[in-house]
Amino acid sequence: MTMCISTKFVALATLLSALGASNHLHAAGVPGQGTWQTTLQPRDLDGDGAIDAFYDTELNITWLRNANVNGIQFLDNALAWAKGLRIGGYSDWRLPTMLDTGKSGCNWAFGGTDCGYNVQTKGPTRVFSEMEYLLRVTLGNTPYCDPAGVCNQPNWGLTNTGAFQNLQPYFYWIGAKYPGAGNFGWYYYAPTIYQAYGVKILGMHAMAVRPGDSQPMQADLTDRPSVGGLAGRKSAEPTTQMRRLETRGTWLTTLQPRDLDGDGVTDAYYDTELNITWLRDLSKGGLKFWEEANSWVRDFRFGGYSDWRLPVMVDTQKAGCSFGYSRTDCGFNVQTTGPGRTFSELANLLHETLGNKGYCDSSGVCDQPGWRTVNTGDFQNMQSIFIWTSVEYFPNPTLGWYYYPYTGYQSFGYKNHLLQVFPVRTGDSGVPSSR
């Protein structure tokens, strides 16, 4: 399969991991917050007395209780998955939807549009965003920014998940079509209560809904498994495998273990190809906004070193994203190194040193064999999620460059998303240690 992707604005979208990012990401049912205790009525779809879904009396739709049935998916896979669901005798399941209002596409604002924070929810005769209404109104979660543009509000984030199971602090696909050539899709970002759009070949979660009520019988509100163990069902699409693969790449020779604090344990790896030191444990930085990530790493002190930074990349050719399948600054198989310079430290590490394959090969043929298996070498807590670079996106200062290990993809996205932080420093560090 060959997929062409527009070189226009590429908004960030994908899975994140619960990597200890923030208290704003750890949620449970919060009595008294929002209207969920009265407007989400529990439903038993298979007659076993356990809750499988919730009828939303405000939107007149039924939400499947398990908000992570099928794991991470590209948009087209998520649409096909929902369309093929057969639960409780119903075959009309779909993804949540929204209305594209104003001019076609994203009309970004802090409030009252179809894109950004505090987006339109519901009018007298129509629903503007089912996900926004559920997350912000029904569950009472507070967006990161208020309608006036004041951000870092008190108690912002996904603090209440009601009685849903597995509602993740991640990106969720929306079923509405994004205008244009069909390369983008709308998404909802639960950690900051935010709606926008992104490339369809980024991995996100998906919730399933259907119109109207569903088997309108009350069920006992317990945490018993729903729909014959649906909560534990594995994805129909293979998920990414993160593991140590000695046969891939050059990492066993070019990443030399280093002990930074003298305890005899490996804390970092000196990259002999790039002349930089990578911190071994990625959990130290957690998940952060772009500005926060740069500030944190500047103040980071470890092993006696105070010059830690985020990985860098070079914006080549024209300013901004020059999308391609090979040797550009944006897309798949981007430039890594050249005589006397490094174009992308993260791409060189993930693609060359660790030997990982991208979703698309250099000729534009996508879904190539082996792309889902990501070699992590001996790094600790390396996730298949987005990783920030230190580089701001020049055409738009609200954006920053990132690298996406899941598909081997380098691009740019909103700075107000929580991505993984990977500290590095220039040169060798510490003393040699063993693997």
C-alpha positions in Angstrom: 0.0 0.0 0.0 1.3 3.4 -0.9 0.1 6.4 1.0 0.6 10.1 0.0 0.6 12.6 2.9 0.1 16.3 2.5 3.0 18.6 3.2 0.6 21.1 4.8 0.2 21.7 8.5 0.7 18.4 10.3 -0.9 18.6 13.8 0.4 16.3 16.4 -1.6 13.2 17.3 -1.0 9.7 18.9 -0.8 7.6 21.9 0.9 8.7 25.0 1.9 6.5 27.9 1.1 6.9 31.6 4.7 7.5 32.3 4.3 9.4 35.5 3.8 12.7 33.7 1.5 14.5 36.0 -1.2 14.2 38.6 -3.5 15.6 35.9 -3.4 12.2 34.2 -4.4 9.9 37.0 -8.1 9.8 37.1 -11.0 7.8 38.6 -14.7 8.4 39.2 -15.2 11.6 41.2 -18.7 11.9 42.7 -20.1 15.4 42.4 -17.9 16.4 39.5 -20.0 16.8 36.3 -23.3 15.2 35.7 -22.2 11.7 35.0 -24.0 10.1 38.0 -27.4 11.1 36.6 -26.9 11.6 32.9 -24.9 8.4 32.2 -27.3 5.5 32.8 -25.8 2.1 33.1 -26.8 -0.6 30.6 -26.4 -4.3 30.5 -26.0 -5.4 26.8 -25.6 -9.2 27.2 -27.9 -10.0 30.2 -25.3 -11.0 32.6 -26.1 -8.2 35.1 -22.8 -6.3 34.6 -22.5 -2.9 33.0 -21.4 -2.9 29.4 -22.3 0.6 28.4 -23.9 3.9 29.4 -26.9 5.6 27.9 -26.1 9.3 27.6 -29.4 11.1 28.3 -28.0 14.5 27.1 -26.7 13.3 23.8 -29.1 10.4 23.2 -26.2 8.0 22.4 -24.8 4.9 24.1 -21.1 4.8 25.1 -19.4 1.5 25.4 -18.0 1.3 28.9 -14.6 0.0 28.0 -12.8 3.0 26.5 -9.8 1.0 25.2 -11.2 -2.2 23.7 -9.0 -2.3 20.6 -5.8 -0.5 21.7 -3.8 1.8 19.5 -5.0 2.2 15.9 -4.6 4.3 12.8 -7.8 6.2 11.9 -8.9 4.0 9.1 -8.4 0.9 11.3 -10.4 2.5 14.1 -13.3 3.3 11.7 -13.3 -0.2 10.4 -13.1 -1.7 13.9 -16.1 0.3 15.1 -18.1 -0.5 12.0 -17.5 -4.2 12.5 -18.4 -4.3 16.2 -21.3 -6.6 17.2 -22.1 -6.2 20.8 -25.4 -6.8 22.6 -27.1 -7.5 19.3 -26.3 -4.1 17.9 -24.3 -3.6 14.7 -24.5 0.2 14.3 -21.5 1.2 16.5 -19.3 4.0 15.3 -16.6 6.5 16.6 -17.7 9.6 18.4 -18.4 12.5 16.0 -18.2 16.3 15.8 -19.2 19.1 13.5 -16.8 21.1 11.5 -18.1 24.7 12.0 -16.9 28.1 10.7 -14.6 27.9 7.8 -13.7 24.3 6.7 -11.1 22.7 8.8 -9.6 23.7 12.2 -10.6 27.1 13.5 -8.3 27.1 16.4 -9.2 29.2 19.5 -9.3 29.1 23.2 -13.1 28.8 23.2 -16.3 28.5 21.1 -15.0 27.0 17.8 -14.5 23.5 16.5 -10.7 23.3 17.3 -8.7 24.0 20.4 -9.8 24.4 24.0 -13.4 24.7 25.2 -14.8 23.8 21.8 -18.5 23.9 21.1 -20.4 21.1 22.8 -24.2 21.2 22.2 -26.8 23.6 20.9 -30.6 23.5 21.0 -30.9 21.1 18.0 -27.5 19.6 17.4 -24.4 18.3 19.0 -21.1 19.9 18.1 -18.7 17.5 19.8 -19.6 14.2 21.6 -16.1 13.8 23.1 -16.0 17.4 24.4 -19.4 17.1 25.9 -18.5 13.8 27.6 -15.1 14.9 28.9 -15.8 18.5 29.8 -19.5 18.7 30.7 -20.6 15.2 31.7 -17.4 14.3 33.5 -16.6 17.9 34.5 -13.0 17.9 33.5 -11.2 21.3 33.3 -9.2 22.2 30.1 -5.6 23.3 30.4 -6.6 26.8 29.1 -9.7 28.8 29.8 -11.8 30.6 27.1 -9.8 33.8 27.7 -6.5 32.1 27.0 -5.3 31.8 30.6 -3.6 28.4 30.8 -2.5 26.1 33.6 -5.9 26.4 35.3 -6.3 24.9 38.7 -7.2 21.2 38.6 -6.9 21.0 34.8 -6.7 17.7 33.1 -8.4 14.3 33.0 -9.3 14.1 36.7 -12.6 12.3 36.4 -13.3 9.2 34.3 -16.6 8.4 35.9 -17.5 4.7 35.8 -15.8 4.1 32.4 -13.2 1.4 32.2 -9.7 2.0 30.7 -10.4 5.7 29.7 -6.8 6.6 28.8 -5.0 9.9 29.2 -4.2 9.7 25.5 -5.4 10.8 22.1 -8.8 9.5 20.9 -9.9 9.4 17.3 -13.1 11.2 16.2 -15.1 9.7 13.3 -15.9 13.0 11.5 -14.0 13.5 8.2 -11.4 16.2 8.0 -11.6 18.3 4.8 -9.0 17.9 2.1 -7.3 15.0 0.4 -8.1 12.5 3.2 -4.7 12.4 4.9 -5.9 13.9 8.2 -8.5 13.1 10.9 -10.0 14.9 13.9 -8.9 13.7 17.3 -9.6 14.5 21.0 -6.7 14.8 23.5 -8.0 13.8 26.9 -5.0 14.9 29.1 -5.7 18.6 28.3 -9.3 18.4 27.2 -8.5 19.6 23.7 -9.8 18.9 20.1 -7.7 19.2 17.0 -6.6 17.2 14.0 -3.6 15.1 12.9 -2.2 12.7 10.3 -4.3 9.5 10.0 -1.3 7.2 10.3 -0.6 8.1 13.9 -1.7 5.6 16.6 -4.6 6.6 18.9 -7.3 5.0 21.0 -10.9 4.8 20.0 -14.2 4.8 21.9 -17.3 3.1 20.5 -20.8 4.7 20.6 -24.1 4.0 18.9 -27.2 6.2 18.5 -30.0 6.1 21.0 -30.6 3.9 24.0 -29.4 0.3 24.1 -31.2 -2.4 26.0 -32.7 0.1 28.5 -32.4 -2.0 31.6 -30.6 -1.0 34.7 -27.4 -2.8 35.7 -25.6 -3.2 38.9 -22.8 -0.6 38.9 -19.9 -2.9 39.7 -16.4 -3.5 38.2 -17.3 -6.9 37.0 -15.9 -7.8 33.5 -18.2 -6.5 30.8 -19.4 -8.2 27.6 -17.8 -11.6 28.3 -14.4 -10.2 29.3 -14.4 -7.4 26.7 -12.2 -5.3 29.1 -9.4 -7.7 28.5 -9.8 -8.3 24.8 -6.6 -7.8 22.8 -6.4 -5.5 19.8 -7.3 -7.0 16.4 -4.4 -5.0 15.1 -1.0 -6.1 16.4 0.3 -3.7 18.9 3.9 -2.3 19.0 6.4 -4.6 20.6 9.1 -2.8 22.5 12.0 -5.2 23.2 15.8 -5.7 23.2 17.0 -7.0 19.8 20.7 -7.8 19.6 20.5 -8.5 15.8 19.3 -5.1 14.8 21.4 -2.0 14.2 24.9 -1.1 15.5 24.0 -0.4 19.1 26.0 -3.2 20.7 29.2 -1.5 19.5 28.3 2.2 19.0 26.4 2.7 22.3 29.0 2.3 25.0 27.7 2.0 28.6 28.7 4.6 31.1 28.4 4.9 34.9 27.8 8.6 35.8 27.5 8.4 39.6 30.2 5.9 40.5 27.8 3.1 41.8 28.9 0.6 39.1 25.5 0.7 37.4 25.0 1.9 33.8 23.3 5.3 33.8 23.9 6.4 30.2 25.3 5.4 26.8 28.0 7.2 24.9 27.0 7.3 21.2 30.3 7.0 19.3 28.7 7.9 16.0 27.1 11.2 17.2 29.6 12.1 20.0 26.7 12.5 22.5 25.6 10.8 25.7 22.1 9.5 26.0 20.5 9.0 29.5 19.5 5.4 29.9 16.3 5.8 31.8 13.7 7.8 30.0 11.3 7.9 33.0 13.4 10.6 34.7 11.9 13.2 32.4 8.4 11.8 32.1 5.9 13.5 29.9 6.0 17.2 29.5 4.8 20.1 27.3 7.5 21.4 24.9 8.4 24.6 26.9 8.3 22.6 30.2 10.5 19.9 28.7 13.2 22.4 27.6 13.1 24.1 31.0 13.3 20.9 32.9 16.3 19.5 31.0 18.2 22.8 31.4 17.9 22.4 35.2 18.5 18.7 35.2 21.6 17.7 37.2 22.9 14.1 37.0 26.3 12.5 37.3 27.9 15.9 38.0 26.8 17.3 34.6 24.6 20.3 34.2 24.6 20.6 30.3 21.8 18.2 29.5 19.4 19.1 26.7 16.8 17.7 24.4 17.8 16.0 21.1 18.2 18.3 18.1 17.3 18.1 14.4 18.1 20.4 11.5 15.3 22.0 9.5 16.7 21.5 6.0 15.5 22.8 2.6 12.7 25.3 2.9 11.7 26.4 6.4 9.2 24.0 8.0 8.2 20.5 7.1 9.5 19.2 3.7 7.6 16.0 3.8 9.0 13.0 2.0 9.7 9.2 2.3 13.4 9.6 2.2 16.2 12.0 3.2 14.2 15.1 4.0 13.6 16.8 7.4 10.0 15.6 7.8 8.2 12.3 7.2 9.7 8.8 7.1 13.4 7.8 6.7 14.5 11.4 7.3 18.1 12.5 7.0 20.2 11.3 9.9 23.9 12.3 9.4 26.1 13.7 6.7 29.7 14.8 6.4 30.5 16.9 9.4 26.9 17.3 10.7 24.0 15.5 12.3 20.5 16.1 10.9 18.4 14.2 13.4 19.8 12.7 16.6 16.6 10.8 17.4 16.2 9.4 13.8 19.8 8.3 13.9 19.4 6.6 17.2 16.0 4.9 16.5 16.5 4.2 12.7 20.2 3.6 12.3 21.7 2.7 15.7 18.8 0.6 16.9 17.9 -0.6 13.4 14.2 0.1 13.5 12.0 0.2 10.4 9.5 2.9 9.7 5.9 2.4 8.7 6.8 3.4 5.1 9.9 2.6 3.2 12.0 5.1 1.2 10.0 4.5 -2.0 6.7 5.3 -0.3 5.5 1.7 0.2 3.8 1.5 3.6 3.0 -1.1 6.1 6.4 -2.7 5.5 7.1 -6.0 7.3 8.6 -5.6 10.8 7.7 -2.0 11.4 5.7 -2.7 14.6 8.6 -4.3 16.4 10.7 -1.5 18.0 14.2 -2.4 19.3 15.0 -0.5 22.5 18.5 -1.8 23.1 19.3 -1.6 26.8 17.5 1.7 27.3 15.0 1.7 30.2 11.4 2.9 29.9 11.6 3.7 26.2 8.1 4.0 24.9 6.7 3.9 21.4 5.3 7.4 22.0 6.3 10.8 20.7 9.6 12.3 21.9 10.3 16.0 21.8 13.2 17.6 20.1 14.6 20.9 21.4 13.8 22.6 18.0 10.9 25.0 17.6 8.9 24.8 14.4 10.0 28.0 12.6 6.9 28.8 10.6 4.7 28.7 13.8 6.1 29.3 17.3 3.2 27.4 18.9 4.6 24.2 17.4 7.7 22.0 18.1 9.5 19.2 16.2 9.1 15.6 17.5 10.1 12.1 16.6 7.6 9.2 16.7 9.2 5.8 17.3 5.9 3.9 16.7 6.1 4.6 12.9 9.6 6.0 12.5 8.2 9.4 11.7 9.6 12.9 12.3 7.3 15.9 12.1 5.9 18.7 14.3 3.0 19.3 16.6 1.5 21.6 19.2 3.7 22.5 22.1 0.8 22.1 24.5 0.8 18.2 24.2 2.6 16.0 26.7 5.4 14.1 25.0 8.3 12.0 26.3 11.5 13.7 27.4 14.9 12.1 26.4 17.9 13.9 28.0 21.2 14.0 26.1 24.5 15.9 26.5 27.3 16.6 24.1 30.4 14.4 24.3 31.4 11.4 26.4 30.4 11.2 30.1 31.3 9.2 33.2 33.4 6.0 33.2 32.9 2.8 31.2 30.6 0.2 32.8 29.2 -3.2 31.8 26.0 -4.1 30.2 
